[in-house]
Amino acid sequence: MHKQLTIRQKNMLQYINNYVETKNYPPSMREIGEAVELKSSSTVKGHLDRLKARGYVTWEDGKPRTLRLTQKIESA
């Protein structure tokens, strides 16, 4: 399903998917970090940048809570 993704990246995608399904808007970087046990928002951003480069997510630069999945993720 998610070739070449780390376990943490897979967990991030699943968390984002579940969060959006529940709340109808995306999580913040801080919320994503807490969910996958990362304290640094820059580390979260690095993972999200890699996911964006691979086509899993997108967002509008400079606008909060515009993160969205570009591929359907199976809910756990």
N, C-alpha and C positions, 0 to 999 in steps of 0.2 A: 504494500500500500504506500508507504512513505520511504522509498529507496533513498539511501545515503543521508537520512536524517538521524540525529542523535536521539537518544531516549528523551532527553530534556526538551528538544525541539518538538518531538511527537507529543509530549505532555503539554507543551505550550499550545499547540494547535488544538488539542482536545479540550483544554481549559477554555480557550477563546471560543470555541464552538459551543461548549456547554453554557458559558456565561451569556453569550448572545442569545441562545435559545431560551434561556431563563429570563433575562432582563431586557432583551430587545435593543441593547446597545453594547458596544465593546468594552472590555475591561481597560483600566489604565495600566501603564507600564508597571507601576508599583504593585497593583493587584496581580498582574502576571508574575512578577518577581516573587511575591509571597507564595503564590500557588506552586511554583516550581523550585522554591527554596533558593532564590538568588537575592542577595541583598543590594547589589549594585544595579541601578537603573541603566547604566551604560553597558553592562553585560547583557541585560535583557534586550536593550536596543541592538546590540551586536547580533544576538540570535535572531531577532526579528528582521534585521537587515539581510541575513543569510536566507531566511525563509522568503523574504521578498524577492531576492535575487533568483531563487528557485521557483518562483511563481506560486507560492502557497498563500501569501498575504499581500495586501496593499494598504496604503493610507495616503491621506493628503498631508503633505509637509506643513508644519506649523499650525495644524488644527487638531485639537484634542479629540480623542474618542472617534476617530475616523477609520481606525483599524478594521479591516474586514478580510474574511477568508475568500480566496479566489477559487478554491476547490472544495467540494463537499467532503466533510469529515464524518466518519461513522461515529455515532455516540456510543459511549461505553455503557 
